[in-house]
Amino acid sequence: MTRPGLPKLIATDLDGTLVRSDETVSAYTHRVLDRVRSAGIPVVGATGRGPRLTELTRNDIRAADFLVMAGGGRVVDQSDPEGPLVLRDERLPGEVLARILTDLEAAVGPLTVMVEASDEHEAPLWGDYHPSWPYPDRFEARSRVECLSCDVIKAFARTADHHVDELLAAARAIVPPDVATLTQAGLSFVEICPPRTDKASGLSVVAERLGVDPADVLVFGDQPNDLPMFDWAGWARVAVANAHPEVRAAADEITLRNDEDGVAVYLDRLLSR
């Protein structure tokens, strides 16, 4: 249930929530987020995007004081006057990922696998290309052995025989949460992240740094990878109208679609009431 007054921290997912289907953020949304900051409320961009997409992320949410990236594995304080400060940087060892993939393929069959290993600007994903992947210009074909030769930020996996939600359920039944965190972000791939890494754990780093209680945090989202921060935040959990059914069910309120600037409309009304 939404609490009275104003939240002390606002966090929003980007793709499918703040960012529109044409991959833009409206000038109206930027203006509203600037009003939020002017009201003294810190803004956090909470995204599944990895650190290789930091500049893109900063451009999409220019008002952000903090970035929670890679689904919680990378947390950056952008408010430090000396420059961005990395507060968290989690990785999944390649040998652990290898065991996970072996166990999954034994249960569900062959997987298409990509890994995010580098945090360099616009670094490509490595692995097996699949035509459903929406970003072919940021991909480099590499063997499974090469992909597992180093620690990774996260991995992506899919199979032709399972809907992504079915694959996620099967994977969670096989992989213990202390080995890896499993989720999906609407890209038809299960995401395999370091253990105890999700948007809630990333936001916890921010909240602790600011001295903000989770009960005073407002969050926006659209996909299952947003559910941990919906469980964690207490001021209000708001889903955009185009959200995954599980996210809509977990929300306190539903705002307009991302293509209708639903986050900005909600915040504009909140600041104006």
Secondary structure, DSSP 4 states (H G I P E B T S, - for coil): -PPSS--SEEEE--BTTTB-TTS---HHHHHHHHHHHHTT--EEEE-S--GGGHHHHHHHTTT-SEEEEGGGTEEEE---TTS-EEEEE--B-HHHHHHHHHHHHHHH---EEEEE---STTPPEEE---TT-S-GGGEEE--HHHHTSS-BSEEEEE-TTS-HHHHHHHHHHHS-TTT-EEEE-SSSSEEEE-TT-SHHHHHHHHHHHHT--GGGEEEEE-SGGGHHHHHH--SEEEEETTS-HHHHHH-SEEE--GGGTHHHHHHHHHHH-
